[in-house]
Amino acid sequence: MTIPVLKPSIGEEEIAAVQEVLRSGWLGLGPKTAEFEEKFAEYVGADYAVGLNSGTAALHLAVEALGVQKGDEVIVTPMTFISSVHAIAYTGATPVFADIEHDTMNIDVKDIEQKISDKTKAIIVVHLAGHPCEIDEISELADRYGLYIIEDAAHACGATYKGHKVGSLSDLTCFSFHAVKNLTCGEGGAITCNSEWYTRFFKEMRWVGISKDTWTRSSKEKVYAWQYWVDKIGYKYHMSDINAAIGIVQLQKIDRLNEKRRYIAKRYVEGLKDLDWITLPQEKPHISSSWHLFQIKLPSRKIRDNLIAHLKDNDVSPGVHYLPAHLQPCYRNIKASVPVANEIWKRILSLPMFPDLTDGETDKVIDAVRSLEV
């Protein structure tokens, strides 16, 4: 059987939690979502969390909440899943790509400053692979220029920066609970923040602009539970109680699941560190990665592509995260001066990384990599 690059970690507890919701008769936005929001906010150390149906929805609402519109610019890394960039484009604003660091492949603080203009409204920083960006430096820069920060923490649930969990560090932090993320709800997302105003905005906008959702009205009103007011032109972005039920169980496991990822990362490092043709990922001393991905760098695109083919021949399915966003057809009209990203994406490869990866499977991956003739 082929070892996948990513895989969800689901147990009987999650299955039982979903069955409970299905039997309850309340499947949509309701009490389980509220419970998940409260527990997730507590976990990351934020005052509020708003459950949504995807990380993409979270990013979109975060950008909208800042009042970003046509004529504005938002700085973003090209080394990300496309949703980080789409969230800007949805509002009519222009994405401006800042280059990445050689080692972490996170957004380069120095290049952010080079890309700031009088049109810049915000910065979206992506904690690639689960390695937190240099938030203190970025925050100092944002304060100096009067800019907002949105953190894309799709990869970074449970990661810490200088002892503080990602989700408690900036204006707005967006999470993804997609099937193969560190914490999965099957599908889902959330925004964390410390602002009651933002929280009210997100809760209205996720429920097509209605000021009170159906569960809130049903549990608090009597005669007029049927009546609702649409204050804004919103979206159908809410989380369901089915997804929230999975998330509540996953929250009890997330630290243990991330520790297993860390264990696998250490085994990869031990098994591959003597190969001088591979550059392995490393944590900076002041961060703790959630190890969503284990990305290695190869000397050339040819060797990277040969390794992909070789691994597949040995029943190992690697990944590439990512083809930079500015090279996607829909963004090729945007000029991007990002020489590091342009060069480095051709040499990166993600090895299988998920908590249920066994020692035997890890050894199989290591042996397959080592057996490539370079």
N, C-alpha and C positions, 0 to 999 in steps of 0.2 A: 504493500500500500504506500502511496506517495505521501510524504510528510508535507503538509501545507505550510505556507509562510506565516499565516495567522489563523487562529481558530478560537471560537468562544469556549469558555469554561463554564458549563451549566451542569448543575446537579439536581438531585431529587427535590431539594428544598425549593428551588425556583419553579419546578414543575408543580409542586403542591401549592405554592403561592398563586400561580396562575389559575389553577383549578378552583381555589377559594374565591377568586374574583369572578370567574365565570359562573359559579353557583350563586353568587351574591345578587346577580341581576343588574349590577351597576358596573358597566365596562369602560365608560368614557372618563372624562375629567371628573374626578371626585375625591373621596376621602383618602384613597391610597396615594394619589398624586400629592395631596397636601402633606401626608405623612412623609413621603419621600423627600419633598422639598425641605421640610423642617430638619430631617436627619442629614440631608446632604449639606445644607448650609452649616450645620453644626460640625460636620466632618471636616470641611475645608476651612472653617473659622470665619465665615462671612455672616452678615446679619440676615441676608435673604438669599433664597434660591427660587427660581421660577422654572418649572418643568415644561419642556417643549418636545416636539416630535422629532427633532434632529439638531445636530450641531450647526447645520446650515441655517436653519431657522433662527437659532441663537445668534449667530453672527449677523444675519440680516436685521433682526430687531435691535441688536446692539448699535449697529451703524445708524439706523433710523432714530434711535433714542437720542443720539448726539446731534440731531438736526442736520446731518450731512445731506447735501443735495447737489443738483447739477451746478457745475462751476467750482465745486470744492475738489480737493485732492486728499487722498488717504494713502499714506505710505505703508507698504506691505512687502513681505519677502516673496520672491518667486518660488522658493523651495517649500511648497505646501500643496495640500489638496486644493482643488480649484475653488471650493466654497469660500475660502478666505478672501478670494479676489471677487467672486461673484457677488458677495455681500455688499461690496463697494459699488459695483456696477448696477445692482438692483436700484440704488437710490439716484442714479444718473451721474454720480461723481466719477472721478477718474482715478484708477489705481496708479500709484507711482511705485516702481519697484526699487527697493534698496538691496544691495548685495549682501552676501552671507560671509560668516567667518569660515576660515579653512578647516578648523578643527571640529567645532560643533555643528557647522552648517546652519546655525541660527542666524538671525538677522544681525548685521554688523552695525553697532552703535555709531561708529564714525561715519558710515555711509548714510545712515538715517539723516544725520545733520546736513550732509551734502545735498540731500534730496528735498529738504524743507524749503517751501516757497511761501509767498503771502497767501496762497490758496490752500495751504495744508491745514486740515481740520483735525486729523487724528492719525495715530499709528496703530496698525494691527501687528502684534508680535506673536509668532507661532513657536511654541515649545516643541521643536521637531524631535520626534522619536521618544519624547518624554524627558528631554534634557531642558530644564528651564533657561530662558534667556537671561541676560544681565539686566534684570528689572530695575535695580537701583540706578544704574547709569542711564537707562532709558527714561525712567521717571524724572531724573534730574534734567535731562534734555527736554522732556515734554513740559515740565514746569517752566523752564526758561523761555520756551517759545509759546506757551499758552495752548498746548495741544492735549487732546484726550488720548488715553491708552485703552485699547481693547486687547485682551489676551485671548488667543486661540489655544485653548488647553485640551484640544481633542485627544492629544496623545499623552496628556500629563496628569491624569487623575491620580492623586496620591503622591505626586512629586513634591519636593520641597526646595525652597530657595532661602538660604541662610536661616534654616530652622522653621520657616513658615510655609504652610501648604499653599501650593498654587490654587488660586480661587479667592484669596484674601488680600492680594497685593496691589491691585489696580482699580481703576474706575469700574470696569466691567470685565468679567471673565466668562468665556464661552466653553462649554464642555460638549462632547459627543458621547452618546451611549450606544453607538452602532454595535452590530453583532460582534465584531472582533476587537472592540476597544477594551481597555483594562477593566473598566466597569461597564457591563452591558445591560441594557434594558430590552434587548432584542433590536429595538430602534428607539432613539430618543436623544434628547439634549437638554441643556440647562444653561441659564445665566445666573451667576452669583454677583452680588453687589452689596453695598452698605447703605443704599439709598432707598427710602420708602417711595419716593416719587418715581424712580426708575421701575421699582417693583410693580407699582400700580399700572404704569404704562405698559409693561410687558404682559401683565395679566389681562389687560383689555385687548391689546393687539393680538395676543395668541388666540383669542376667542372672538374673532371677526369684529372686534371693536365694541363688544357688549360689556357694559360696566360691571355686571355681576353674572358669573357663570351659572349654569343650571343647578349644579350641586349646592352652591351657596344660597341661591334663591329657594330651592326646595327644602333646605334644612333650616332656614331662618324665617321664611314668609309663610303665610297661611292662605288667605284669599287670593293675594296677588303674586303667588309664586310663578304664575304663567307669564307675568309681564316683565319685559326687559327693555332697556334703553341702549341704543347703539350710538355711542359717543364719538367713535372714530371709524375710519375705513381700515379695518384690520384684516387679519389672515386666519386661516385654519391651521394654527401651529401648535395646538395644545398637546400635552402628553395624555395618554390614556392610563386608566388604572391597571390595565393588563401589563403595560410596560413598567409602570411604577412599582408594581408588586415584585417584578423581577429585580428591579433596582434596589428595593429595600433589602432583599436577601443578599444581593451582591455587595451592598455596603458593609455587611457584616464580615465579608470575606476579602475585601479589596486589599487590605494591608498584607494579608497572607498570600494572596495571588501575586501581588507585586514583589514580595520577598522571593517567591518562586522564580519570577522573571529575573530578579537580581542573581539568584543562584545559577540560572542557566547562562546569563551573561558572563559570570565568572568562569564557568566551565568552558565557554567558547574562548575566552581570553587565554586561559591556561592551555587549551588545546591548539591554539593558533599563533601564540605570541612569538614563536621562534621563526615564523615564516616572514622573511624580509620583504616579500612582495605584497603583503597585506598591511594596511593601516587599520588598527582596531579602534573602536570608540572608547573614549575615556570620560569619566566624570570629573568636573572641576571640584576642588576641595569643599566649596561652600554650597554645593547642590547635591540633592539626592534624586536621581532619575527614577522615573516609573518604568523605564525600559520597555516602552511600547514596541519599539523596533530595535533590532541589533544590526546596525548599518556598518559595513566595511567598505574601505576604499581600495581599489586596485590600481596598478600603474597606468593602465590605458583602457580605452573603450574595448579594444580587441580582446584583451585578457578578461575584462568583465563579461563580455558576451560569450567568450569561450567557457567561462566558469558557469554561467547560467545554463548553457547547453549541457555541460558536463554534469552539473547537479541534477538536471532533469533526467539525464540518462541513468542516474543513480537513485531515482525515485525521491528526489528532494526538490521542492518547488520554492525557489527564491522569489524575491520581489525587487522592484526599483522604486524608491520613494524620494524624489519624483522627477518626472520630466518637468522642468521649470514652467511656471504658469504663463510666462510671457512668450513661450514657444508654442502654446496651444493656439490653434487657428483663430479662435475668437478674440485673442488678445495680441495678435501679431502686428496690429496697427499701432500699438503703443510702444514707443521707443524705450528701451531698457538698457542702461549701462550697468551691467552686472557681470563683469568678467570672471569672477570666482564661480558663480553659479553656472555660467555658460560652460566652464571647463569641468567642474567637479561632477556634475550630474552624469556625465558619460562614464564615470569610473566607480559609481556607487552600486551597492547591492545589499539587499536585506536578507539575512538568514532567518530561518524559521524561529519564531519567538511567541510562545504562548504557554500559560501555566501548566497545561497537561502534557507538555513535551517531556518524555521520559528520558532517563539517563541513556538508555540504549539508543533512542532516537537522536539525542544530542551527539552521542559518539558517532552515529552514522553520518550526521551532517559534517562533523569535524573530519572524519576519515575521507568523505567525498571531496571536501575542499582540499585536503592535503594531497590527494591523489592526482590533482590536476598537474599536468606537465606544462610548466611555464617556460 
